[in-house]
Amino acid sequence: MANLSDIKHMAGAVITTPVMWLAALLNPPLKAWQRATGTGGMAAFFLAPNMAIFGVFVLIPLVMNFFYSMTSGSAYFLADRTFVGLEQYGRLLDCGNYLDPGTCREDLFWKAAQNTAIFVFFQVSLMTLTAMITALILNRKIAGRGFWRAVFFFPVLLSPVVVGLIWRWILQRQGLLNYVLYTFGADTHDWLTERLPAFTAAVSVSVWAHMGFFTLILLAGLQAIPRDLYEAAEMDGTKPARVFWRITLPLLMPNLLVVIVLSLIRAVQIFDEVYVLTGGGPGTSTMYLTQYIYEVGFASLLRNPGLAAAASIMMGLVLVVLTLVQLGLGRRNEQKGARE
């Protein structure tokens, strides 16, 4: 009877034999390709599948989206659409006062843009602050540190739709939160049908769902800071607040910049969990740009894919500008710190 080591050896052979055969089959043509093209050619060979997927699913749709934005009609095939040039952009920008959506031709677009700007400000600020505090706590020597790190990261693994459904079940009129409040004799509330509570719920749920990812980035930055600096500061009797502002925060700034940029991009593109949670309501108080694009391009009976495409391109350009500004400010701070 075969012992355990023999069984492991046979299982390993069964797994590795096909791989070795495939490697032996590909070895001659790959060597010939390397001799002909050099190291750069080999890099291009291995990057080609990824670039092909990127081109098919990202680059080509992006170009098609630009062409859609210059056409009108409700048809989805470009051949069935009418070329109108920049008319869709002019329609979006036709506004008496950009701070008052009621004076704009596409008032819903500017209402969604206004809602998105407010949401981004509060969500990114709260996300960054919460992730920073959580990372600082999890970086300390606390009981069950590995367990708590897993707990805070777990919501990131959930689908945004699942997140929205869970919190809708908790916050709806007959939901768990109101049941708990009623049980203890407290007043219940319409958390998802009043403007301020619905907005607060949208921001809070988004932060809860994505905070673990950004906490992980900041935690990695904290662990990369040399412990010698903290030991020297402790020997000098430096106060913890001064240690944070003079040592931790400057050295954590590259990670913090990544967190701000990524959270900003994610916040501008918010859709799934808020759409499931509130549906954009009450009214249009939690309708954001991505939902506007979806409604105009697909869900509305009077759909206008060209207008939706123009709105998406304008949103993308704003994202690019904001990202470049943040990266420029971050690089400027790094150069300033290096000179000092």
Secondary structure per residue as TSV (DSSP state, phi and psi in degrees):
chain	resnum	aa	ss	phi	psi
A	1	M	-	360.0	131.0
A	2	A	-	-68.8	139.1
A	3	N	-	-83.9	179.7
A	4	L	H	-64.0	-39.2
A	5	S	H	-65.3	-37.2
A	6	D	H	-65.8	-39.6
A	7	I	H	-63.9	-42.7
A	8	K	H	-62.9	-40.1
A	9	H	H	-64.3	-42.3
A	10	M	H	-68.0	-39.7
A	11	A	H	-64.4	-40.6
A	12	G	H	-63.3	-39.1
A	13	A	H	-65.5	-40.3
A	14	V	H	-62.9	-37.2
A	15	I	H	-76.8	-43.4
A	16	T	H	-82.7	-24.9
A	17	T	H	-59.3	-48.4
A	18	P	H	-61.3	-35.1
A	19	V	H	-65.7	-42.4
A	20	M	H	-65.4	-38.8
A	21	W	H	-63.1	-43.6
A	22	L	H	-64.4	-40.9
A	23	A	H	-63.6	-41.7
A	24	A	H	-65.2	-34.0
A	25	L	H	-70.5	-37.9
A	26	L	H	-85.6	-16.4
A	27	N	H	-59.8	-49.1
A	28	P	H	-60.3	-49.8
A	29	P	H	-65.2	-33.5
A	30	L	H	-68.0	-39.6
A	31	K	H	-64.2	-40.8
A	32	A	H	-63.5	-41.0
A	33	W	H	-64.0	-39.4
A	34	Q	H	-67.0	-40.4
A	35	R	H	-64.3	-33.8
A	36	A	H	-80.3	-35.2
A	37	T	H	-114.4	-15.2
A	38	G	H	82.5	-169.7
A	39	T	H	-64.0	-38.5
A	40	G	H	-62.5	-36.7
A	41	G	H	-65.9	-37.5
A	42	M	H	-65.5	-40.1
A	43	A	H	-61.9	-42.0
A	44	A	H	-64.8	-35.8
A	45	F	H	-62.6	-44.3
A	46	F	H	-77.9	-24.0
A	47	L	H	-83.9	-19.2
A	48	A	H	-56.6	-46.3
A	49	P	H	-60.4	-41.8
A	50	N	H	-65.1	-41.4
A	51	M	H	-67.3	-34.6
A	52	A	H	-64.5	-43.8
A	53	I	H	-64.0	-41.8
A	54	F	H	-61.2	-42.2
A	55	G	I	-65.5	-42.7
A	56	V	I	-70.8	-42.4
A	57	F	I	-100.9	-9.5
A	58	V	I	-124.9	-58.1
A	59	L	I	-67.5	-49.6
A	60	I	H	-63.2	-45.6
A	61	P	H	-61.0	-32.7
A	62	L	H	-65.6	-43.7
A	63	V	H	-65.6	-42.7
A	64	M	H	-63.0	-37.2
A	65	N	H	-61.9	-38.3
A	66	F	H	-63.8	-42.7
A	67	F	H	-66.8	-38.0
A	68	Y	H	-59.1	-38.7
A	69	S	T	-66.2	-13.4
A	70	M	T	-106.6	19.3
A	71	T	E	-130.1	168.9
A	72	S	E	-133.8	167.9
A	73	G	S	113.8	173.0
A	74	S	S	-102.6	-5.0
A	75	A	-	-72.4	151.4
A	76	Y	S	-94.8	-25.3
A	77	F	S	-80.3	130.8
A	78	L	G	-59.0	-33.8
A	79	A	G	-64.5	-23.5
A	80	D	G	-96.6	5.5
A	81	R	S	-105.4	157.4
A	82	T	E	-101.5	129.5
A	83	F	E	-74.2	127.2
A	84	V	-	-127.7	6.6
A	85	G	T	68.4	-128.1
A	86	L	T	-95.1	18.9
A	87	E	H	-61.7	-38.1
A	88	Q	H	-65.8	-38.9
A	89	Y	H	-66.0	-41.5
A	90	G	H	-62.5	-35.6
A	91	R	H	-64.3	-41.4
A	92	L	H	-69.4	-34.9
A	93	L	H	-90.4	-1.7
A	94	D	-	-75.5	98.0
A	95	C	B	-151.1	135.8
A	96	G	S	-75.5	-41.6
A	97	N	-	-144.7	113.0
A	98	Y	T	-66.3	-17.1
A	99	L	T	-86.9	-8.4
A	100	D	-	-121.8	95.5
A	101	P	G	-56.7	-25.1
A	102	G	G	-64.8	-19.1
A	103	T	G	-93.2	3.8
A	104	C	B	-101.9	149.5
A	105	R	T	-63.5	-46.5
A	106	E	T	-100.7	72.9
A	107	D	H	-61.8	-31.5
A	108	L	H	-67.3	-35.3
A	109	F	H	-63.5	-45.9
A	110	W	H	-74.3	-27.6
A	111	K	H	-67.1	-42.2
A	112	A	H	-64.7	-39.5
A	113	A	H	-64.9	-41.1
A	114	Q	H	-63.7	-45.5
A	115	N	H	-60.8	-41.0
A	116	T	H	-64.7	-42.8
A	117	A	H	-61.1	-44.2
A	118	I	H	-65.8	-44.0
A	119	F	H	-60.9	-45.3
A	120	V	H	-61.4	-43.3
A	121	F	H	-59.5	-51.0
A	122	F	H	-73.5	-40.0
A	123	Q	H	-69.1	-45.0
A	124	V	H	-66.6	-41.8
A	125	S	H	-61.8	-49.5
A	126	L	H	-67.3	-38.0
A	127	M	H	-62.2	-47.4
A	128	T	H	-64.1	-45.2
A	129	L	H	-64.2	-45.3
A	130	T	H	-66.3	-43.0
A	131	A	H	-63.9	-38.4
A	132	M	H	-64.4	-48.3
A	133	I	H	-62.4	-43.3
A	134	T	H	-63.9	-42.5
A	135	A	H	-64.2	-40.4
A	136	L	H	-63.3	-38.8
A	137	I	H	-69.7	-46.1
A	138	L	H	-70.4	-15.5
A	139	N	T	-83.3	-12.1
A	140	R	S	-84.3	165.4
A	141	K	-	-83.9	92.4
A	142	I	-	-119.1	158.5
A	143	A	T	-67.2	134.4
A	144	G	T	66.7	36.8
A	145	R	H	-60.5	-42.1
A	146	G	H	-62.6	-39.2
A	147	F	H	-63.5	-46.0
A	148	W	H	-67.6	-33.7
A	149	R	H	-62.5	-41.5
A	150	A	H	-66.2	-38.6
A	151	V	H	-63.0	-45.2
A	152	F	H	-71.1	-25.7
A	153	F	H	-86.5	-19.1
A	154	F	G	-56.1	-44.1
A	155	P	G	-57.9	-26.6
A	156	V	G	-62.7	-29.3
A	157	L	G	-77.2	-13.9
A	158	L	S	-81.6	147.7
A	159	S	-	-66.6	141.5
A	160	P	H	-56.1	-34.3
A	161	V	H	-65.7	-41.7
A	162	V	H	-63.1	-42.1
A	163	V	H	-58.2	-47.4
A	164	G	H	-61.3	-41.6
A	165	L	H	-66.5	-41.0
A	166	I	H	-60.7	-49.7
A	167	W	H	-74.1	-26.3
A	168	R	H	-67.4	-39.4
A	169	W	H	-63.0	-34.4
A	170	I	H	-76.2	-40.3
A	171	L	H	-99.9	-9.2
A	172	Q	S	-65.8	169.4
A	173	R	T	-55.1	-42.6
A	174	Q	T	-102.4	32.2
A	175	G	S	-87.9	-177.4
A	176	L	H	-64.6	-41.9
A	177	L	H	-63.2	-45.8
A	178	N	H	-66.2	-32.1
A	179	Y	H	-64.3	-43.1
A	180	V	H	-65.0	-43.7
A	181	L	H	-61.7	-43.1
A	182	Y	H	-64.4	-38.5
A	183	T	H	-61.6	-37.9
A	184	F	T	-92.9	11.0
A	185	G	T	80.1	12.5
A	186	A	-	-89.5	164.1
A	187	D	-	-74.1	139.9
A	188	T	-	-90.8	163.7
A	189	H	-	-138.6	157.3
A	190	D	-	-91.0	85.8
A	191	W	T	-66.8	-29.3
A	192	L	T	-109.8	1.8
A	193	T	T	-119.9	8.8
A	194	E	S	-120.4	146.0
A	195	R	H	-59.4	-57.9
A	196	L	H	-65.3	-47.4
A	197	P	H	-61.1	-37.5
A	198	A	H	-66.5	-41.8
A	199	F	H	-64.8	-43.8
A	200	T	H	-60.6	-40.9
A	201	A	H	-64.2	-41.6
A	202	A	H	-62.1	-45.2
A	203	V	H	-66.0	-46.2
A	204	S	H	-65.5	-43.1
A	205	V	H	-65.9	-40.2
A	206	S	H	-62.8	-42.8
A	207	V	H	-63.7	-45.3
A	208	W	H	-59.6	-39.7
A	209	A	H	-73.0	-32.1
A	210	H	H	-115.3	-4.1
A	211	M	H	-61.3	-36.4
A	212	G	H	-59.8	-37.2
A	213	F	H	-63.9	-45.9
A	214	F	H	-73.7	-31.0
A	215	T	H	-61.5	-40.7
A	216	L	H	-62.4	-39.5
A	217	I	H	-63.7	-46.2
A	218	L	H	-68.9	-35.6
A	219	L	H	-64.3	-38.7
A	220	A	H	-63.6	-39.3
A	221	G	H	-66.3	-39.7
A	222	L	H	-63.6	-40.1
A	223	Q	H	-73.1	-16.7
A	224	A	H	-85.4	-10.8
A	225	I	S	-75.3	128.1
A	226	P	-	-59.4	134.2
A	227	R	H	-68.5	-21.9
A	228	D	H	-59.1	-34.6
A	229	L	H	-65.3	-40.9
A	230	Y	H	-70.2	-37.3
A	231	E	H	-65.6	-40.0
A	232	A	H	-64.9	-41.5
A	233	A	H	-65.5	-36.9
A	234	E	H	-66.9	-38.9
A	235	M	H	-65.2	-32.3
A	236	D	T	-81.4	-4.2
A	237	G	T	74.9	27.4
A	238	T	-	-71.7	137.5
A	239	K	-	-69.6	148.5
A	240	P	H	-56.0	-38.3
A	241	A	H	-64.8	-40.1
A	242	R	H	-69.4	-35.6
A	243	V	H	-61.5	-41.3
A	244	F	I	-64.2	-47.2
A	245	W	I	-75.1	-28.9
A	246	R	I	-97.2	-24.7
A	247	I	I	-117.6	-59.7
A	248	T	I	-63.1	-53.9
A	249	L	H	-64.2	-46.5
A	250	P	H	-60.6	-40.7
A	251	L	H	-75.6	-21.2
A	252	L	H	-90.3	-4.0
A	253	M	H	-58.2	-40.9
A	254	P	H	-59.5	-42.7
A	255	N	H	-66.4	-38.4
A	256	L	H	-65.4	-36.9
A	257	L	H	-64.3	-41.5
A	258	V	H	-60.8	-43.7
A	259	V	H	-60.8	-45.4
A	260	I	H	-64.7	-45.0
A	261	V	H	-64.3	-48.4
A	262	L	H	-66.9	-40.4
A	263	S	H	-68.0	-33.3
A	264	L	H	-65.1	-46.0
A	265	I	H	-61.9	-44.3
A	266	R	H	-65.4	-39.6
A	267	A	H	-67.6	-40.2
A	268	V	H	-64.0	-33.7
A	269	Q	T	-91.4	13.1
A	270	I	-	-58.0	135.2
A	271	F	-	-155.0	-61.9
A	272	D	H	-53.7	-62.6
A	273	E	H	-66.9	-35.1
A	274	V	H	-72.1	-38.4
A	275	Y	H	-63.4	-41.3
A	276	V	H	-70.7	-35.6
A	277	L	H	-73.4	-48.9
A	278	T	H	-122.6	-15.9
A	279	G	T	67.9	16.5
A	280	G	T	91.3	-6.2
A	281	G	-	-95.7	-175.6
A	282	P	S	-69.0	138.6
A	283	G	T	67.1	-119.6
A	284	T	T	-122.2	22.8
A	285	S	T	-69.8	-25.6
A	286	T	T	-120.9	26.7
A	287	M	-	-86.2	123.2
A	288	Y	-	-113.1	174.0
A	289	L	H	-58.1	-41.9
A	290	T	H	-63.9	-38.6
A	291	Q	H	-67.2	-38.7
A	292	Y	H	-59.0	-44.8
A	293	I	H	-62.2	-42.2
A	294	Y	H	-64.7	-45.0
A	295	E	I	-64.1	-46.8
A	296	V	I	-70.0	-39.0
A	297	G	I	-83.2	-27.0
A	298	F	I	-133.5	-45.5
A	299	A	I	-84.7	-28.1
A	300	S	S	-74.3	145.9
A	301	L	T	-64.8	-32.4
A	302	L	T	-100.2	55.2
A	303	R	-	-64.9	149.4
A	304	N	-	-139.6	85.9
A	305	P	H	-58.0	-32.0
A	306	G	H	-66.1	-42.5
A	307	L	H	-66.3	-40.6
A	308	A	H	-63.5	-40.7
A	309	A	H	-64.1	-41.9
A	310	A	H	-63.0	-41.0
A	311	A	H	-64.4	-39.1
A	312	S	H	-67.1	-37.5
A	313	I	H	-68.2	-40.9
A	314	M	H	-63.2	-40.3
A	315	M	H	-64.2	-40.6
A	316	G	H	-63.8	-39.8
A	317	L	H	-65.2	-39.8
A	318	V	H	-62.4	-41.4
A	319	L	H	-62.1	-43.0
A	320	V	H	-62.2	-45.0
A	321	V	H	-63.0	-46.8
A	322	L	H	-62.2	-40.4
A	323	T	H	-65.0	-44.3
A	324	L	H	-63.7	-38.7
A	325	V	H	-63.3	-45.4
A	326	Q	H	-64.9	-42.0
A	327	L	H	-65.9	-37.4
A	328	G	H	-64.7	-42.6
A	329	L	H	-64.8	-39.6
A	330	G	H	-64.7	-42.4
A	331	R	H	-66.1	-36.5
A	332	R	H	-64.8	-41.3
A	333	N	H	-65.6	-37.7
A	334	E	H	-64.5	-43.0
A	335	Q	H	-66.5	-36.8
A	336	K	H	-64.9	-41.4
A	337	G	H	-65.9	-36.1
A	338	A	H	-67.9	-37.3
A	339	R	H	-67.9	-35.1
A	340	E	-	-74.1	360.0
